[in-house]
Amino acid sequence: MENNYTVLARKYRSQDFKSLIGQDVLVKTLTTAINTSRIAHAYIFTGIRGTGKTSTARILAKALNCMAGDKATATPCGECENCRAIAAGQHIDVMEIDAASHTGVDNMRDILDGAQYRPTNGRYRVYIIDEVHMLSISAFNALLKTLEEPPAHVIFILATTEIRKVPVTILSRCQRFDLVRVPVDTLKKHFAWIAEQEKIQLTDGANELLARAADGSVRDGLSLLDQAIAQTGGNVDENAVLDMLKRADRGVVVDFMKTLLSGDTAAALDKVDEIYNNGADLSMLLTDMMEWTHWATRMHPALHAGDVTNSPYTADQREQIQNLNGRISLNTLSRIWQVMVAAVPEMQAAGNQKQCFDMLVVRMMHIADMPSIPEIIKQQEAASRVRDVKNIFADRMAASQNNQTSAQPAQKVLRTINSGSELASALQETKEILLYSYYSENIEIVEFQDGKIKYFDRKGDVDFAHKIGTWLYDKTGKQWGLERVMESVHTHTISEQKQEELEADPLVASAMNLFENAEIVGVK
């Protein structure tokens, strides 16, 4: 049976540079190059699927071979024999090669052998190699020399979605053009125009959903529009598209996130049951929740992250999000985002998506109430200080009770410490290795008096004063005043003093002179 229907993605494929949507920089560069006769011998187009790489290659081939004038033109007529043959893929001088099925070096040699012959009907022989990253290493190597210095009548146009897989030696021989994702507004205008040409009803809400689901790809969007037309018979509205995409309405998502962040687990799980029973795809619901979290973060008053009027939400929905932002923190939004990102592969691997999603909701509701990391650290530091004070008082009380109950209490020998070096020696003698190591390596003594030390700590240990103060009280029997200064006075630490004294020794100095760049790493 004859099938005369042509899908929209093929029927409305761009035929000239004016109809190539969303690629303004590319169009301007190529048209200027053609108009000024600065035509390169090799081009490479890269970008995601459906942005116009192959269409641009065909338009460029038509521009080079259009017979409406006596030279290449940026506005091919589309009516001459060459233009019609290229558009139909039947021109003898324009070869389209699918690299996925012609990966070997022998295929490439056949192409290069044919490149030596002059064009039959056009000005140039044009080789369009689609998905060029699929070529083997040997095929790429065979292409190198001809790609760098092809005959004057040959133009190579390469297209790929995986530019990183193309060798640098190939890229350096081509003019590279990156085709960008087509913006949502541009896609909406294009789809609305096509709907008008096809005489179908396409509501603005449905158009918005299709344009966003296309994710920057014109072909993906037109395939979805084709499917929606087939499903509805030509009256495409928002509900039909939501049902086709298995997505919940954004208003439903906004309400669900309000319930989720309210802390009512039972209500949130009931909401999940309702959405699931209405036929929503839970993987798509997770995607919509991530979209909501992203935009809620950008709308948060603590961030002020640019213009949010282009968000996919109505003014009323944006107001609801902003009201909710007044009660939740950026930390909460960040934490639930991380949980949702981690849940994406879990949902894909889960045997029962509903069970996985229920557990995800419970996990998000509990993690949203957790304190932030800075708050946890502050709580731990406060608890540690309280614990240290309690331990000091307990030790003193125990010592006092022991002194009172002992019939013949032992007399404790108290020290006198008059300098920083004496303090270091005392720490060593009492085998306070960790405290001695930190003190000798990091502490600069600014002032040392009996009962008072002023110092600078290079590493800024907040517990050092407490540790050394407790030790001094235990060994000297009195409270010491410890004052930490915030700026270094560039005095030497105990370790640095010992190093200087050692280097000043004549015997050591003479030994070091025997070896170039020698260093003292230890003394035994």
ZAPAKE-50819 format. One record per residue (C-alpha): x, y, z; residue in one letter; residue number from 1. Coordinates in steps of 0.5 Angstrom, whole numbers. Example, Ala and Ser with C-alpha at 12.3 -4.5 7.8 and 13.67 -1.06 7.14 Angstrom:
+-------+-------+-------+------+-----+
:    px :    py :    pz : code : pos :
+-------+-------+-------+------+-----+
:    25 :    -9 :    16 :    a :   1 :
:    27 :    -2 :    14 :    s :   2 :
+-------+-------+-------+------+-----+
***
This chain:
+-------+-------+-------+------+-----+
:    px :    py :    pz : code : pos :
+-------+-------+-------+------+-----+
:     0 :     0 :     0 :    m :   1 :
:     2 :     7 :    -2 :    e :   2 :
:     4 :    11 :     4 :    n :   3 :
:     4 :    19 :     2 :    n :   4 :
:     4 :    22 :    10 :    y :   5 :
:    11 :    25 :    11 :    t :   6 :
:    13 :    26 :    19 :    v :   7 :
:    13 :    33 :    21 :    l :   8 :
:    21 :    33 :    22 :    a :   9 :
:    22 :    31 :    15 :    r :  10 :
:    16 :    36 :    12 :    k :  11 :
:    19 :    42 :    15 :    y :  12 :
:    26 :    41 :    15 :    r :  13 :
:    30 :    47 :    14 :    s :  14 :
:    31 :    48 :     6 :    q :  15 :
:    35 :    55 :     7 :    d :  16 :
:    39 :    59 :    12 :    f :  17 :
:    33 :    63 :    13 :    k :  18 :
:    29 :    57 :    16 :    s :  19 :
:    34 :    55 :    20 :    l :  20 :
:    32 :    56 :    27 :    i :  21 :
:    36 :    58 :    33 :    g :  22 :
:    43 :    58 :    30 :    q :  23 :
:    44 :    65 :    29 :    d :  24 :
:    51 :    65 :    30 :    v :  25 :
:    52 :    59 :    25 :    l :  26 :
:    48 :    62 :    20 :    v :  27 :
:    51 :    69 :    20 :    k :  28 :
:    58 :    66 :    20 :    t :  29 :
:    57 :    62 :    14 :    l :  30 :
:    53 :    67 :    10 :    t :  31 :
:    58 :    72 :    11 :    t :  32 :
:    64 :    67 :     8 :    a :  33 :
:    60 :    65 :     2 :    i :  34 :
:    58 :    72 :     0 :    n :  35 :
:    66 :    74 :     1 :    t :  36 :
:    68 :    68 :    -3 :    s :  37 :
:    72 :    65 :     4 :    r :  38 :
:    69 :    58 :     3 :    i :  39 :
:    73 :    53 :     7 :    a :  40 :
:    75 :    46 :     5 :    h :  41 :
:    73 :    43 :    11 :    a :  42 :
:    67 :    44 :    16 :    y :  43 :
:    65 :    40 :    22 :    i :  44 :
:    58 :    41 :    26 :    f :  45 :
:    57 :    39 :    33 :    t :  46 :
:    51 :    39 :    38 :    g :  47 :
:    46 :    35 :    41 :    i :  48 :
:    41 :    31 :    36 :    r :  49 :
:    36 :    35 :    32 :    g :  50 :
:    39 :    42 :    32 :    t :  51 :
:    40 :    42 :    25 :    g :  52 :
:    47 :    39 :    23 :    k :  53 :
:    45 :    35 :    17 :    t :  54 :
:    40 :    40 :    15 :    s :  55 :
:    46 :    45 :    15 :    t :  56 :
:    50 :    41 :    11 :    a :  57 :
:    45 :    40 :     6 :    r :  58 :
:    44 :    48 :     6 :    i :  59 :
:    51 :    49 :     5 :    l :  60 :
:    52 :    44 :    -1 :    a :  61 :
:    46 :    47 :    -4 :    k :  62 :
:    49 :    54 :    -3 :    a :  63 :
:    55 :    52 :    -6 :    l :  64 :
:    52 :    49 :   -12 :    n :  65 :
:    46 :    53 :   -14 :    c :  66 :
:    46 :    55 :   -21 :    m :  67 :
:    41 :    61 :   -20 :    a :  68 :
:    48 :    65 :   -21 :    g :  69 :
:    55 :    64 :   -23 :    d :  70 :
:    58 :    63 :   -17 :    k :  71 :
:    56 :    60 :   -10 :    a :  72 :
:    50 :    64 :    -6 :    t :  73 :
:    48 :    64 :     1 :    a :  74 :
:    41 :    64 :    -2 :    t :  75 :
:    40 :    58 :    -6 :    p :  76 :
:    34 :    58 :   -10 :    c :  77 :
:    31 :    52 :    -9 :    g :  78 :
:    28 :    51 :   -16 :    e :  79 :
:    34 :    49 :   -20 :    c :  80 :
:    36 :    42 :   -22 :    e :  81 :
:    42 :    42 :   -17 :    n :  82 :
:    38 :    45 :   -11 :    c :  83 :
:    32 :    40 :   -12 :    r :  84 :
:    37 :    34 :   -13 :    a :  85 :
:    41 :    36 :    -6 :    i :  86 :
:    34 :    37 :    -3 :    a :  87 :
:    32 :    30 :    -5 :    a :  88 :
:    39 :    27 :    -3 :    g :  89 :
:    40 :    25 :   -11 :    q :  90 :
:    45 :    29 :   -13 :    h :  91 :
:    51 :    26 :   -16 :    i :  92 :
:    56 :    31 :   -14 :    d :  93 :
:    53 :    31 :    -6 :    v :  94 :
:    55 :    24 :    -3 :    m :  95 :
:    52 :    23 :     4 :    e :  96 :
:    56 :    18 :     8 :    i :  97 :
:    53 :    15 :    14 :    d :  98 :
:    60 :    13 :    18 :    a :  99 :
:    56 :     9 :    23 :    a : 100 :
:    55 :     4 :    17 :    s : 101 :
:    62 :     6 :    13 :    h : 102 :
:    67 :     5 :    19 :    t : 103 :
:    73 :     2 :    16 :    g : 104 :
:    79 :     4 :    12 :    v : 105 :
:    77 :     1 :     6 :    d : 106 :
:    70 :     5 :     6 :    n : 107 :
:    74 :    11 :     7 :    m : 108 :
:    79 :    10 :     1 :    r : 109 :
:    73 :     9 :    -4 :    d : 110 :
:    71 :    16 :    -2 :    i : 111 :
:    78 :    19 :    -3 :    l : 112 :
:    79 :    15 :   -10 :    d : 113 :
:    72 :    19 :   -12 :    g : 114 :
:    75 :    25 :    -9 :    a : 115 :
:    80 :    26 :   -15 :    q : 116 :
:    75 :    27 :   -20 :    y : 117 :
:    72 :    33 :   -22 :    r : 118 :
:    64 :    35 :   -21 :    p : 119 :
:    59 :    33 :   -26 :    t : 120 :
:    53 :    37 :   -25 :    n : 121 :
:    56 :    42 :   -20 :    g : 122 :
:    61 :    47 :   -18 :    r : 123 :
:    64 :    43 :   -12 :    y : 124 :
:    64 :    35 :   -10 :    r : 125 :
:    61 :    35 :    -3 :    v : 126 :
:    62 :    30 :     2 :    y : 127 :
:    57 :    30 :     8 :    i : 128 :
:    60 :    25 :    13 :    i : 129 :
:    54 :    24 :    19 :    d : 130 :
:    56 :    21 :    26 :    e : 131 :
:    64 :    22 :    24 :    v : 132 :
:    66 :    20 :    31 :    h : 133 :
:    64 :    13 :    29 :    m : 134 :
:    70 :    12 :    24 :    l : 135 :
:    75 :     7 :    26 :    s : 136 :
:    82 :    10 :    28 :    i : 137 :
:    85 :     7 :    21 :    s : 138 :
:    79 :    11 :    17 :    a : 139 :
:    81 :    17 :    21 :    f : 140 :
:    88 :    16 :    19 :    n : 141 :
:    86 :    15 :    12 :    a : 142 :
:    82 :    21 :    11 :    l : 143 :
:    88 :    26 :    14 :    l : 144 :
:    92 :    28 :     8 :    k : 145 :
:    86 :    29 :     4 :    t : 146 :
:    82 :    33 :     9 :    l : 147 :
:    88 :    38 :    10 :    e : 148 :
:    90 :    39 :     2 :    e : 149 :
:    84 :    37 :    -2 :    p : 150 :
:    83 :    38 :    -9 :    p : 151 :
:    80 :    45 :   -10 :    a : 152 :
:    73 :    42 :   -12 :    h : 153 :
:    72 :    38 :    -6 :    v : 154 :
:    69 :    40 :     0 :    i : 155 :
:    68 :    36 :     7 :    f : 156 :
:    62 :    37 :    12 :    i : 157 :
:    63 :    33 :    18 :    l : 158 :
:    57 :    32 :    23 :    a : 159 :
:    57 :    29 :    30 :    t : 160 :
:    54 :    29 :    37 :    t : 161 :
:    60 :    26 :    40 :    e : 162 :
:    66 :    31 :    38 :    i : 163 :
:    70 :    29 :    44 :    r : 164 :
:    71 :    22 :    40 :    k : 165 :
:    74 :    26 :    34 :    v : 166 :
:    81 :    26 :    34 :    p : 167 :
:    85 :    33 :    35 :    v : 168 :
:    88 :    32 :    28 :    t : 169 :
:    82 :    32 :    25 :    i : 170 :
:    79 :    38 :    29 :    l : 171 :
:    85 :    42 :    27 :    s : 172 :
:    84 :    41 :    20 :    r : 173 :
:    76 :    43 :    20 :    c : 174 :
:    72 :    50 :    21 :    q : 175 :
:    68 :    48 :    28 :    r : 176 :
:    61 :    50 :    29 :    f : 177 :
:    57 :    48 :    35 :    d : 178 :
:    50 :    48 :    34 :    l : 179 :
:    46 :    50 :    41 :    v : 180 :
:    40 :    48 :    44 :    r : 181 :
:    34 :    51 :    41 :    v : 182 :
:    31 :    56 :    46 :    p : 183 :
:    24 :    54 :    49 :    v : 184 :
:    21 :    61 :    46 :    d : 185 :
:    24 :    60 :    39 :    t : 186 :
:    21 :    52 :    39 :    l : 187 :
:    14 :    55 :    41 :    k : 188 :
:    14 :    60 :    35 :    k : 189 :
:    16 :    54 :    31 :    h : 190 :
:    11 :    49 :    33 :    f : 191 :
:     5 :    55 :    33 :    a : 192 :
:     7 :    56 :    26 :    w : 193 :
:     7 :    49 :    24 :    i : 194 :
:     0 :    48 :    27 :    a : 195 :
:    -2 :    54 :    23 :    e : 196 :
:     0 :    51 :    17 :    q : 197 :
:    -3 :    44 :    19 :    e : 198 :
:    -9 :    47 :    21 :    k : 199 :
:    -9 :    44 :    28 :    i : 200 :
:   -11 :    47 :    34 :    q : 201 :
:    -5 :    47 :    39 :    l : 202 :
:    -6 :    51 :    46 :    t : 203 :
:    -1 :    55 :    49 :    d : 204 :
:     0 :    51 :    55 :    g : 205 :
:     1 :    44 :    50 :    a : 206 :
:     6 :    48 :    46 :    n : 207 :
:    10 :    50 :    52 :    e : 208 :
:    10 :    43 :    55 :    l : 209 :
:    12 :    40 :    48 :    l : 210 :
:    17 :    46 :    47 :    a : 211 :
:    20 :    44 :    54 :    r : 212 :
:    20 :    36 :    53 :    a : 213 :
:    24 :    37 :    47 :    a : 214 :
:    30 :    40 :    51 :    d : 215 :
:    33 :    44 :    45 :    g : 216 :
:    32 :    39 :    40 :    s : 217 :
:    27 :    41 :    34 :    v : 218 :
:    27 :    34 :    31 :    r : 219 :
:    25 :    31 :    38 :    d : 220 :
:    19 :    37 :    39 :    g : 221 :
:    16 :    35 :    32 :    l : 222 :
:    16 :    28 :    34 :    s : 223 :
:    12 :    29 :    40 :    l : 224 :
:     8 :    34 :    36 :    l : 225 :
:     6 :    29 :    31 :    d : 226 :
:     5 :    24 :    36 :    q : 227 :
:     0 :    29 :    40 :    a : 228 :
:    -4 :    30 :    33 :    i : 229 :
:    -5 :    23 :    32 :    a : 230 :
:    -7 :    22 :    39 :    q : 231 :
:   -12 :    28 :    39 :    t : 232 :
:   -14 :    28 :    32 :    g : 233 :
:   -12 :    35 :    31 :    g : 234 :
:   -14 :    38 :    38 :    n : 235 :
:    -8 :    38 :    42 :    v : 236 :
:    -9 :    41 :    49 :    d : 237 :
:    -5 :    41 :    55 :    e : 238 :
:    -9 :    35 :    59 :    n : 239 :
:    -7 :    31 :    52 :    a : 240 :
:     0 :    33 :    52 :    v : 241 :
:     1 :    31 :    60 :    l : 242 :
:    -3 :    25 :    59 :    d : 243 :
:     2 :    23 :    53 :    m : 244 :
:     8 :    25 :    57 :    l : 245 :
:     6 :    21 :    63 :    k : 246 :
:     7 :    28 :    67 :    r : 247 :
:     3 :    31 :    73 :    a : 248 :
:     1 :    38 :    72 :    d : 249 :
:     6 :    43 :    75 :    r : 250 :
:     0 :    46 :    79 :    g : 251 :
:     0 :    39 :    82 :    v : 252 :
:     8 :    39 :    83 :    v : 253 :
:     7 :    45 :    87 :    v : 254 :
:     2 :    43 :    91 :    d : 255 :
:     6 :    36 :    92 :    f : 256 :
:    12 :    40 :    94 :    m : 257 :
:     8 :    44 :    99 :    k : 258 :
:     6 :    38 :   102 :    t : 259 :
:    13 :    35 :   102 :    l : 260 :
:    16 :    41 :   106 :    l : 261 :
:    10 :    41 :   111 :    s : 262 :
:    13 :    35 :   115 :    g : 263 :
:     7 :    31 :   114 :    d : 264 :
:     9 :    24 :   112 :    t : 265 :
:     2 :    21 :   112 :    a : 266 :
:    -1 :    27 :   108 :    a : 267 :
:     5 :    27 :   103 :    a : 268 :
:     5 :    19 :   102 :    l : 269 :
:    -3 :    20 :   101 :    d : 270 :
:    -1 :    25 :    95 :    k : 271 :
:     4 :    20 :    92 :    v : 272 :
:    -2 :    15 :    92 :    d : 273 :
:    -7 :    20 :    89 :    e : 274 :
:    -2 :    22 :    83 :    i : 275 :
:     0 :    15 :    82 :    y : 276 :
:    -7 :    13 :    81 :    n : 277 :
:    -8 :    18 :    76 :    n : 278 :
:    -3 :    15 :    71 :    g : 279 :
:     3 :    19 :    72 :    a : 280 :
:    10 :    16 :    71 :    d : 281 :
:    14 :    17 :    78 :    l : 282 :
:    20 :    18 :    74 :    s : 283 :
:    17 :    24 :    70 :    m : 284 :
:    15 :    26 :    77 :    l : 285 :
:    22 :    26 :    80 :    l : 286 :
:    24 :    30 :    74 :    t : 287 :
:    19 :    35 :    75 :    d : 288 :
:    21 :    35 :    83 :    m : 289 :
:    28 :    37 :    81 :    m : 290 :
:    26 :    42 :    76 :    e : 291 :
:    21 :    45 :    82 :    w : 292 :
:    27 :    45 :    87 :    t : 293 :
:    32 :    48 :    82 :    h : 294 :
:    27 :    54 :    80 :    w : 295 :
:    25 :    55 :    88 :    a : 296 :
:    33 :    55 :    89 :    t : 297 :
:    34 :    60 :    84 :    r : 298 :
:    28 :    64 :    87 :    m : 299 :
:    30 :    64 :    94 :    h : 300 :
:    31 :    71 :    97 :    p : 301 :
:    38 :    69 :   100 :    a : 302 :
:    40 :    68 :    93 :    l : 303 :
:    37 :    72 :    88 :    h : 304 :
:    40 :    68 :    82 :    a : 305 :
:    38 :    72 :    76 :    g : 306 :
:    31 :    73 :    72 :    d : 307 :
:    26 :    67 :    74 :    v : 308 :
:    20 :    70 :    69 :    t : 309 :
:    22 :    65 :    64 :    n : 310 :
:    21 :    59 :    69 :    s : 311 :
:    16 :    54 :    67 :    p : 312 :
:    11 :    56 :    72 :    y : 313 :
:     5 :    61 :    72 :    t : 314 :
:     5 :    68 :    76 :    a : 315 :
:     1 :    65 :    82 :    d : 316 :
:     5 :    58 :    82 :    q : 317 :
:    11 :    63 :    83 :    r : 318 :
:     8 :    67 :    88 :    e : 319 :
:     7 :    60 :    92 :    q : 320 :
:    14 :    58 :    91 :    i : 321 :
:    16 :    65 :    94 :    q : 322 :
:    12 :    64 :   100 :    n : 323 :
:    14 :    57 :   101 :    l : 324 :
:    21 :    60 :   101 :    n : 325 :
:    20 :    64 :   106 :    g : 326 :
:    20 :    58 :   111 :    r : 327 :
:    25 :    54 :   108 :    i : 328 :
:    33 :    55 :   108 :    s : 329 :
:    37 :    54 :   102 :    l : 330 :
:    41 :    48 :   106 :    n : 331 :
:    34 :    45 :   106 :    t : 332 :
:    33 :    46 :    98 :    l : 333 :
:    40 :    43 :    97 :    s : 334 :
:    40 :    37 :   101 :    r : 335 :
:    33 :    35 :    98 :    i : 336 :
:    36 :    36 :    91 :    w : 337 :
:    42 :    31 :    93 :    q : 338 :
:    37 :    26 :    95 :    v : 339 :
:    33 :    27 :    89 :    m : 340 :
:    39 :    26 :    84 :    v : 341 :
:    42 :    20 :    88 :    a : 342 :
:    35 :    17 :    87 :    a : 343 :
:    35 :    17 :    79 :    v : 344 :
:    39 :    11 :    78 :    p : 345 :
:    35 :     8 :    84 :    e : 346 :
:    29 :     9 :    80 :    m : 347 :
:    32 :     6 :    74 :    q : 348 :
:    34 :     0 :    77 :    a : 349 :
:    28 :    -1 :    82 :    a : 350 :
:    24 :    -7 :    81 :    g : 351 :
:    18 :    -3 :    84 :    n : 352 :
:    18 :     4 :    82 :    q : 353 :
:    12 :     6 :    87 :    k : 354 :
:    16 :     3 :    93 :    q : 355 :
:    22 :     6 :    91 :    c : 356 :
:    19 :    13 :    91 :    f : 357 :
:    15 :    12 :    97 :    d : 358 :
:    22 :    11 :   101 :    m : 359 :
:    25 :    17 :    97 :    l : 360 :
:    19 :    21 :   100 :    v : 361 :
:    20 :    19 :   107 :    v : 362 :
:    28 :    20 :   106 :    r : 363 :
:    27 :    27 :   104 :    m : 364 :
:    22 :    29 :   109 :    m : 365 :
:    27 :    27 :   115 :    h : 366 :
:    33 :    30 :   111 :    i : 367 :
:    30 :    36 :   111 :    a : 368 :
:    29 :    37 :   118 :    d : 369 :
:    37 :    36 :   119 :    m : 370 :
:    41 :    41 :   122 :    p : 371 :
:    46 :    44 :   117 :    s : 372 :
:    54 :    42 :   117 :    i : 373 :
:    56 :    49 :   121 :    p : 374 :
:    50 :    48 :   126 :    e : 375 :
:    52 :    41 :   127 :    i : 376 :
:    60 :    43 :   128 :    i : 377 :
:    58 :    49 :   133 :    k : 378 :
:    53 :    44 :   137 :    q : 379 :
:    59 :    39 :   138 :    q : 380 :
:    64 :    45 :   139 :    e : 381 :
:    59 :    47 :   145 :    a : 382 :
:    58 :    40 :   148 :    a : 383 :
:    66 :    39 :   148 :    s : 384 :
:    67 :    46 :   152 :    r : 385 :
:    62 :    44 :   157 :    v : 386 :
:    65 :    37 :   157 :    r : 387 :
:    72 :    39 :   158 :    d : 388 :
:    69 :    44 :   164 :    v : 389 :
:    66 :    39 :   167 :    k : 390 :
:    72 :    34 :   167 :    n : 391 :
:    76 :    40 :   170 :    i : 392 :
:    71 :    41 :   176 :    f : 393 :
:    71 :    33 :   177 :    a : 394 :
:    78 :    32 :   177 :    d : 395 :
:    79 :    38 :   182 :    r : 396 :
:    74 :    35 :   186 :    m : 397 :
:    77 :    28 :   186 :    a : 398 :
:    83 :    31 :   188 :    a : 399 :
:    81 :    35 :   194 :    s : 400 :
:    77 :    29 :   196 :    q : 401 :
:    83 :    25 :   196 :    n : 402 :
:    87 :    30 :   200 :    n : 403 :
:    82 :    30 :   205 :    q : 404 :
:    81 :    23 :   206 :    t : 405 :
:    88 :    21 :   206 :    s : 406 :
:    92 :    19 :   212 :    a : 407 :
:    98 :    21 :   210 :    q : 408 :
:    97 :    25 :   203 :    p : 409 :
:   103 :    25 :   199 :    a : 410 :
:   106 :    32 :   197 :    q : 411 :
:   106 :    34 :   190 :    k : 412 :
:   112 :    37 :   187 :    v : 413 :
:   111 :    43 :   184 :    l : 414 :
:   115 :    46 :   178 :    r : 415 :
:   117 :    53 :   177 :    t : 416 :
:   117 :    55 :   169 :    i : 417 :
:   120 :    61 :   167 :    n : 418 :
:   121 :    61 :   159 :    s : 419 :
:   118 :    58 :   153 :    g : 420 :
:   124 :    53 :   153 :    s : 421 :
:   123 :    51 :   160 :    e : 422 :
:   116 :    49 :   158 :    l : 423 :
:   118 :    45 :   152 :    a : 424 :
:   123 :    41 :   157 :    s : 425 :
:   118 :    40 :   162 :    a : 426 :
:   113 :    37 :   157 :    l : 427 :
:   118 :    33 :   154 :    q : 428 :
:   120 :    30 :   161 :    e : 429 :
:   113 :    29 :   163 :    t : 430 :
:   112 :    25 :   156 :    k : 431 :
:   106 :    30 :   154 :    e : 432 :
:   109 :    28 :   147 :    i : 433 :
:   103 :    31 :   143 :    l : 434 :
:   102 :    37 :   147 :    l : 435 :
:   110 :    38 :   146 :    y : 436 :
:   110 :    37 :   139 :    s : 437 :
:   104 :    42 :   137 :    y : 438 :
:   108 :    47 :   142 :    y : 439 :
:   115 :    46 :   139 :    s : 440 :
:   112 :    46 :   132 :    e : 441 :
:   107 :    52 :   132 :    n : 442 :
:   107 :    56 :   138 :    i : 443 :
:   111 :    63 :   137 :    e : 444 :
:   112 :    66 :   144 :    i : 445 :
:   111 :    73 :   144 :    v : 446 :
:   111 :    74 :   152 :    e : 447 :
:   113 :    69 :   157 :    f : 448 :
:   112 :    71 :   165 :    q : 449 :
:   111 :    67 :   171 :    d : 450 :
:   104 :    66 :   171 :    g : 451 :
:   103 :    69 :   164 :    k : 452 :
:   104 :    67 :   157 :    i : 453 :
:   102 :    71 :   150 :    k : 454 :
:   103 :    67 :   144 :    y : 455 :
:   101 :    66 :   137 :    f : 456 :
:    99 :    60 :   134 :    d : 457 :
:   100 :    58 :   127 :    r : 458 :
:    95 :    53 :   126 :    k : 459 :
:    90 :    56 :   130 :    g : 460 :
:    88 :    50 :   135 :    d : 461 :
:    82 :    53 :   139 :    v : 462 :
:    83 :    48 :   144 :    d : 463 :
:    91 :    49 :   145 :    f : 464 :
:    90 :    54 :   151 :    a : 465 :
:    85 :    50 :   155 :    h : 466 :
:    90 :    44 :   154 :    k : 467 :
:    96 :    48 :   156 :    i : 468 :
:    93 :    51 :   161 :    g : 469 :
:    90 :    45 :   165 :    t : 470 :
:    97 :    42 :   164 :    w : 471 :
:   101 :    48 :   167 :    l : 472 :
:    96 :    48 :   173 :    y : 473 :
:    97 :    41 :   175 :    d : 474 :
:   105 :    42 :   174 :    k : 475 :
:   105 :    49 :   178 :    t : 476 :
:    99 :    49 :   182 :    g : 477 :
:    97 :    56 :   180 :    k : 478 :
:    92 :    59 :   174 :    q : 479 :
:    96 :    62 :   168 :    w : 480 :
:    94 :    67 :   164 :    g : 481 :
:    94 :    65 :   157 :    l : 482 :
:    93 :    70 :   151 :    e : 483 :
:    93 :    69 :   144 :    r : 484 :
:    95 :    74 :   139 :    v : 485 :
:    92 :    74 :   132 :    m : 486 :
:    98 :    76 :   128 :    e : 487 :
:   105 :    73 :   128 :    s : 488 :
:   111 :    77 :   131 :    v : 489 :
:   115 :    72 :   127 :    h : 490 :
:   119 :    69 :   132 :    t : 491 :
:   122 :    62 :   132 :    h : 492 :
:   118 :    56 :   135 :    t : 493 :
:   122 :    52 :   139 :    i : 494 :
:   124 :    47 :   133 :    s : 495 :
:   126 :    53 :   129 :    e : 496 :
:   131 :    55 :   135 :    q : 497 :
:   134 :    48 :   136 :    k : 498 :
:   135 :    48 :   128 :    q : 499 :
:   139 :    54 :   128 :    e : 500 :
:   143 :    52 :   134 :    e : 501 :
:   145 :    46 :   131 :    l : 502 :
:   146 :    49 :   124 :    e : 503 :
:   151 :    54 :   128 :    a : 504 :
:   155 :    48 :   131 :    d : 505 :
:   162 :    48 :   127 :    p : 506 :
:   162 :    41 :   126 :    l : 507 :
:   155 :    40 :   123 :    v : 508 :
:   156 :    46 :   119 :    a : 509 :
:   163 :    43 :   116 :    s : 510 :
:   159 :    37 :   115 :    a : 511 :
:   153 :    40 :   111 :    m : 512 :
:   158 :    44 :   106 :    n : 513 :
:   161 :    37 :   104 :    l : 514 :
:   154 :    36 :   101 :    f : 515 :
:   150 :    40 :    96 :    e : 516 :
:   143 :    42 :    98 :    n : 517 :
:   144 :    38 :   104 :    a : 518 :
:   138 :    39 :   110 :    e : 519 :
:   138 :    37 :   117 :    i : 520 :
:   132 :    32 :   118 :    v : 521 :
:   133 :    30 :   125 :    g : 522 :
:   138 :    29 :   130 :    v : 523 :
:   139 :    22 :   134 :    k : 524 :
+-------+-------+-------+------+-----+
***
